[in-house]
Amino acid sequence: MNIRILAVLACLFAPLAHAQTSVDVPVDNARVIARQALLSGNVELAVQIARALLARDPDDRAALVVLAAAAPRLDDPSEGRRAGVRAWAVSQTDAQKYEAARLTALAAAAEERFTLSTFWLRRALTVVPNDAERTRTIRDARRVTQLNPWSTNLSFSIVPSNNVNGGSEDEELSAPGQPPLTLSADALALPGVRATLNFSTRYRLLATPRSRTTVGLQYQSSRVRLNDDTVEDPINPGTTVTLDAGEFATDLTQLTLGHDRALQNGTMNALLTVGTFEFGGEPYYDFARILLARGVPLSDNLSLNLSAQRQKQAYESIGIRDVYQTTLRTGLSYRLASGDRISGTLGYVDSKGFSVNNTYEEWLIQGSYRWAEPIGPVSLSVNVGLKSTDYPDYSVLGPVDGGREDESFLYGINIGFPDVEYAGFSPALVINGSVAESNISRFTRDTFSVGFVLNSAF
């Protein structure tokens, strides 16, 4: 079967141009000519032949690919994107789908639809033919992400834990100067699974070569499933109580205005955040905070980070009212010759509230080590920390002699699986734990959790 093509083919078949205004060319030859025209830079000819082929057969994949590649170069990226989407739909092999996905992503980027472009680059990664092309596509995706004024992240984790509610390990509550009490079932450590959904999106309002202003929205929702929701009542031995896992649900919503600036010696960051926190499906407190941070390179391998934060929490409970917190942090990060990174942080929190139980001082020292190269099939980072918290005037039924003092040991391990990848996402195993000692038994506990998360390469 032949197809009639305009005499613009004269650029390839000069002798024909003097004899006629159109020629009949076999369809297979027309496809070859269109591709050659595209490769040689004759984009207009390539588009005209592709359109003629598609008028005959809207599912002509070769013509769709040519149009997807050529149309954006003629300032019509929308047509190119539509052709790329159709080319993906009619592709039969992974190699064909990979080609179509990349062309669609390129056209979407030319439209400045960067989020859509990232989506198609992720689809390309699901059918990528080899490691070299995977590296190329991830590099392109990172470039598109930098151009995109929108930055959106969605993550989900499922974390089994021996203490999903932060409860006590001992049924009896003891505190200096206080009579012993028996805790209710929901105040004891409960094993189960906590599932957390985290959605955040950020829009770049203004950008210059040395600064950026953004506005962002974050929503985090956490739900608990108990291993056993019917347990013995410690207050009334021999009877059982049914627990409602919904009482341990949390929801966080916050809006953030941020400004980042590159200085001659390091960076400066400022964040203003307002939001609300719900616990057990009920409003718990509203908050507002301001954060200032400064990063200073001390050498090629050593950097210093400083931050100061002031936060107000306005609780729904009349007995708590307002809480004001000041947080100061300083940290050093050093890159070893191997590329591994070792970091240390010193933090201080000063909290003052209407309630004595929200007035305390806290110190935290923490260190971490991250290996630059995978160890076998996994990437690895570890962190440990010590935390000391002092409540000078804590109260249970009455004032606790000497107040409340907590000492905690914290640890965490992050194990990634970079070779297990799909659409630019790879899984990681996150292990977190803490051992806390307190002069009030309610706060002496040992917690351990293991969860799976997904990390994005861009």
C-alpha positions in Angstrom: 0.0 0.0 0.0 1.3 3.5 -0.9 0.8 6.9 0.7 0.8 10.2 -1.1 3.4 12.6 0.3 3.9 16.3 -0.6 6.7 17.3 -2.9 8.6 18.7 0.0 10.3 15.3 -0.3 12.5 17.2 -2.9 15.0 17.6 -0.1 15.5 13.9 -0.3 14.5 13.2 -3.9 15.6 16.3 -5.8 14.8 15.0 -9.3 11.2 14.4 -8.5 10.6 18.0 -7.5 10.6 19.3 -11.1 8.1 16.7 -12.2 5.2 16.6 -9.7 3.9 18.2 -6.6 3.4 14.8 -4.8 4.6 11.3 -4.9 3.3 7.9 -4.0 5.6 6.1 -1.5 5.1 2.7 0.1 4.1 3.0 3.7 7.2 1.3 5.0 9.4 3.6 3.0 7.5 6.6 4.3 8.2 5.6 7.8 11.9 5.3 7.0 11.9 8.7 5.3 10.2 10.3 8.2 12.7 9.0 10.6 15.6 9.9 8.4 14.2 13.4 8.0 14.0 13.8 11.8 17.5 12.5 12.3 18.9 14.8 9.6 17.2 17.9 11.2 14.4 18.3 8.7 11.7 18.4 11.4 8.9 19.9 9.3 9.2 17.1 6.8 9.2 14.5 9.5 6.0 16.0 11.0 4.2 16.2 7.7 5.0 12.6 6.8 4.0 11.4 10.3 0.7 13.2 10.1 0.0 11.7 6.7 0.8 8.2 8.1 -1.5 8.8 11.1 -4.3 10.0 8.9 -4.2 6.6 7.3 -3.7 4.7 10.6 -4.0 6.5 14.0 -2.1 3.6 15.7 0.9 3.7 13.4 3.5 3.5 16.2 6.5 4.5 14.0 4.7 7.7 13.0 3.6 8.4 16.6 7.2 8.1 17.7 8.4 10.5 15.0 5.6 13.0 15.9 6.3 12.7 19.6 10.0 13.6 19.0 9.4 16.2 16.3 6.4 18.2 17.3 8.0 19.8 20.4 10.8 21.1 18.2 8.1 22.9 16.2 6.8 24.5 19.4 3.9 22.1 19.7 4.8 20.0 22.7 1.1 19.2 23.4 0.8 17.3 20.1 4.1 15.6 20.8 3.0 14.5 24.3 -0.3 13.1 23.0 1.5 11.2 20.3 3.9 9.8 22.9 1.0 8.7 25.1 -0.6 6.9 22.2 2.8 5.4 21.2 3.1 3.9 24.7 -0.4 2.4 24.5 0.4 0.6 21.2 3.9 -0.5 22.1 4.5 -4.2 22.2 7.9 -4.5 23.9 9.6 -3.0 26.9 12.1 -1.3 24.6 9.3 0.3 22.6 7.6 1.5 25.8 10.8 2.9 27.2 11.3 5.0 24.0 7.7 6.2 24.1 7.8 7.1 27.8 11.0 9.1 27.5 9.6 11.0 24.5 6.4 11.7 26.4 8.3 13.0 29.4 10.4 15.3 27.1 7.3 16.7 25.5 5.7 17.3 28.9 8.8 19.1 30.2 8.7 21.3 27.1 5.1 22.2 28.1 6.5 23.0 31.5 4.3 20.2 33.0 7.2 19.0 35.1 5.1 16.8 37.5 3.7 14.9 34.5 7.2 14.7 33.0 8.4 13.1 36.2 5.5 10.6 36.1 6.5 9.5 32.6 10.2 9.2 33.6 9.1 6.9 36.4 7.1 4.8 33.9 10.2 4.7 31.7 12.2 3.2 34.7 9.7 0.3 34.9 10.8 -0.9 31.4 14.4 0.5 31.3 16.6 -1.8 29.2 19.9 -1.6 31.1 21.8 0.1 33.9 23.2 2.8 31.6 19.8 3.9 30.6 18.6 3.7 34.2 21.4 6.1 35.2 20.5 8.4 32.3 16.8 8.5 33.1 17.4 9.1 36.8 19.7 12.0 36.0 17.1 13.5 33.7 14.4 13.1 36.4 16.6 15.0 38.9 16.9 17.8 36.4 13.2 17.9 35.8 12.7 17.9 39.6 15.0 21.0 39.9 13.0 22.8 37.3 9.6 21.9 38.8 8.1 24.7 41.0 6.0 21.9 42.6 7.7 19.3 44.8 5.3 16.6 46.0 6.1 13.5 48.1 4.0 10.7 49.2 5.2 8.0 51.6 3.7 5.1 53.5 5.1 3.0 56.3 3.9 0.0 58.3 5.7 -0.4 61.6 5.2 -3.3 64.0 6.1 -2.3 67.5 6.0 -3.8 71.0 4.7 -0.4 72.3 2.5 1.4 69.7 1.0 3.7 72.3 4.1 4.7 74.3 2.7 3.0 77.4 4.2 1.8 80.6 5.7 -1.7 81.1 4.6 -1.8 84.8 1.0 -1.9 85.9 1.9 -0.1 89.1 2.6 3.6 88.9 5.2 4.6 91.5 6.7 8.1 92.1 8.7 9.6 94.9 6.4 11.0 97.6 3.3 9.5 95.9 1.1 6.5 96.9 1.3 3.6 94.4 -1.5 3.6 91.7 -2.6 0.9 89.3 -2.6 2.1 85.6 -5.5 1.5 83.3 -5.1 -0.9 80.4 -4.7 1.8 77.8 -1.8 3.3 79.7 0.2 0.1 79.5 2.5 -0.9 76.6 0.4 -2.4 73.8 1.9 -4.4 71.0 0.6 -3.8 67.5 1.2 -2.2 64.1 1.3 1.5 63.3 0.6 2.6 59.7 1.6 6.1 58.7 0.7 8.0 55.6 2.7 11.2 54.9 1.8 13.6 52.1 3.6 16.9 51.5 3.6 19.3 48.6 5.6 22.5 48.2 5.4 25.3 45.6 8.3 27.6 44.7 6.9 31.1 44.8 10.1 33.0 43.9 13.6 31.9 42.9 16.8 33.7 42.0 20.3 32.1 41.5 21.0 32.6 45.2 17.6 32.4 46.9 14.3 30.6 47.0 10.9 31.2 48.7 8.4 28.4 49.0 5.1 27.6 50.5 4.3 24.0 51.5 1.5 21.9 52.9 2.0 18.6 54.9 -0.5 16.1 56.1 0.5 13.1 58.2 -1.9 10.5 59.4 -1.1 7.5 61.7 -3.4 4.6 62.6 -2.9 1.7 65.0 -4.0 -1.9 64.9 -3.6 -3.7 68.2 -2.5 -7.3 68.3 -5.2 -7.9 70.9 -7.9 -5.3 71.6 -9.4 -7.3 74.5 -7.1 -7.4 77.5 -7.4 -8.1 81.2 -8.3 -5.0 83.3 -5.4 -4.3 85.7 -7.6 -2.2 87.9 -10.2 -5.0 88.2 -8.4 -8.3 88.0 -10.4 -11.2 86.5 -12.3 -8.9 84.1 -11.5 -7.8 80.6 -11.8 -4.5 78.8 -12.0 -3.8 75.1 -9.6 -1.1 73.8 -10.3 1.2 70.9 -7.3 1.5 68.6 -8.8 4.7 67.3 -7.8 6.4 70.6 -4.1 6.2 69.5 -4.6 7.7 66.0 -2.8 10.9 65.2 -3.3 13.5 62.4 -1.0 16.4 61.7 -1.7 19.2 59.2 0.7 22.1 58.8 1.3 25.0 56.4 4.9 26.3 56.0 6.4 29.4 54.4 10.1 29.0 53.8 13.1 31.0 52.5 16.5 29.6 51.6 19.5 31.8 50.7 23.0 31.0 49.6 25.6 33.2 51.3 29.2 33.7 50.6 30.0 31.3 53.4 27.3 28.7 53.6 23.5 28.9 53.7 20.7 30.4 55.7 17.2 29.0 56.0 14.0 30.4 57.6 10.7 28.6 58.2 7.4 29.8 59.5 4.9 27.0 60.2 1.4 26.9 61.5 -0.7 23.8 62.0 -2.9 21.5 64.1 -2.4 18.2 65.8 -5.2 15.7 66.5 -5.1 12.8 68.8 -7.6 10.0 69.0 -9.7 11.7 66.4 -10.1 14.9 68.5 -8.3 18.3 68.3 -5.4 18.2 70.7 -3.4 21.4 70.0 -2.7 24.1 67.5 0.8 25.3 67.0 2.9 28.0 65.4 6.7 28.0 65.1 9.6 29.9 63.5 12.9 28.2 62.7 16.2 29.8 61.7 19.1 27.7 60.5 22.6 28.4 59.3 25.0 26.0 57.5 28.7 26.9 57.4 31.4 24.9 55.6 34.5 24.8 57.8 36.6 22.9 55.3 36.1 20.8 52.2 34.9 17.9 54.3 33.7 19.5 57.5 30.5 21.5 57.9 28.7 23.1 60.9 25.0 23.5 61.2 23.2 25.7 63.7 19.5 26.2 64.3 17.1 27.9 66.7 13.4 27.4 66.9 10.6 29.0 68.9 7.2 27.3 69.1 3.8 27.9 70.7 1.4 25.1 71.3 -2.2 26.0 72.2 -3.9 23.0 73.8 -7.6 22.3 73.8 -7.4 21.2 77.4 -8.0 23.9 79.9 -5.6 22.2 82.3 -2.7 22.5 79.8 -3.4 25.8 78.0 -0.3 27.2 76.2 3.1 25.8 76.0 6.2 27.7 74.7 9.3 25.8 73.6 12.7 27.0 72.5 14.9 24.5 70.7 18.6 25.1 70.0 20.7 22.6 68.0 24.3 22.5 66.7 25.8 19.8 64.6 29.0 18.8 62.9 29.2 16.6 59.8 32.5 15.2 58.4 33.0 13.3 55.2 35.8 10.7 55.4 38.2 9.9 52.6 36.1 6.9 51.8 33.0 9.1 51.2 31.4 7.8 54.4 29.9 10.5 56.6 30.0 10.8 60.4 27.8 13.4 62.1 27.1 14.6 65.6 24.3 16.8 67.1 23.9 18.5 70.4 20.4 19.8 71.2 18.6 21.7 74.0 14.9 22.2 74.6 13.4 24.7 77.1 9.7 24.2 77.6 7.5 26.4 79.7 3.8 25.9 80.2 0.8 26.8 82.4 1.0 23.1 83.6 4.0 22.1 85.5 3.9 18.8 83.6 4.8 20.7 80.4 7.7 22.7 82.0 11.0 21.0 81.5 14.6 21.2 80.2 16.0 18.5 77.8 19.4 17.8 76.5 20.2 15.5 73.5 23.5 14.3 72.1 23.3 12.1 69.0 25.8 10.6 66.5 25.3 8.9 63.2 27.4 7.1 60.6 26.4 6.6 57.0 28.3 4.4 54.6 28.8 6.0 51.1 28.9 2.7 49.2 26.6 -0.3 49.6 27.8 -3.1 51.8 27.0 -6.1 49.6 23.4 -5.6 48.4 22.4 -3.0 51.1 23.1 0.6 52.0 23.5 1.3 55.7 23.3 4.1 58.2 23.2 3.9 62.0 22.6 6.5 64.8 22.7 6.5 68.6 21.8 9.1 71.1 21.4 10.0 74.8 18.6 12.2 76.1 18.1 13.7 79.5 14.9 15.4 80.5 14.3 17.2 83.8 10.8 18.3 85.0 11.5 20.4 88.2 7.9 20.4 89.5 6.1 17.4 88.1 2.8 16.3 89.5 0.9 13.0 89.6 -1.8 13.2 92.2 0.4 15.8 93.9 3.9 17.2 93.5 6.5 14.5 93.0 9.5 14.8 95.4 12.4 16.1 93.4 10.3 16.4 90.2 10.6 14.0 87.3 13.9 12.9 85.7 14.1 10.8 82.6 17.2 9.3 81.0 16.9 7.6 77.5 19.2 5.7 75.2 18.1 6.0 71.5 19.2 4.0 68.5 18.3 3.5 64.9 19.4 1.5 61.8 18.4 2.3 58.3 19.0 -0.6 55.8 18.3 0.3 52.1 18.1 -2.1 49.2 19.2 0.0 46.2 19.3 -2.9 43.8 15.5 -3.5 44.4 14.0 -0.7 42.5 10.8 0.1 40.7 9.8 3.3 39.0 12.7 5.1 40.9 11.6 3.8 44.3 13.6 1.4 46.4 12.6 -0.1 49.8 14.3 0.3 53.1 14.1 -1.4 56.5 14.0 1.0 59.4 14.7 -0.2 62.9 14.2 2.2 65.8 14.4 1.6 69.6 14.8 3.3 72.9 15.4 2.4 76.5 14.1 4.9 79.0 14.6 5.1 82.8 12.6 7.4 84.9 12.0 8.0 88.6 8.3 7.7 87.7 7.6 4.2 86.7 5.0 5.2 84.1 7.8 6.5 81.9 10.3 3.6 82.3 9.9 1.6 79.1 11.7 -0.3 76.4 10.4 0.2 72.9 11.4 -1.4 69.6 9.9 -1.1 66.1 10.7 -2.4 62.6 9.2 -0.7 59.6 9.4 -0.6 55.8 9.6 2.6 53.9 10.1 3.6 50.2 12.9 6.0 49.2 12.9 7.9 45.9 16.0 8.3 43.7 14.8 11.8 42.8 
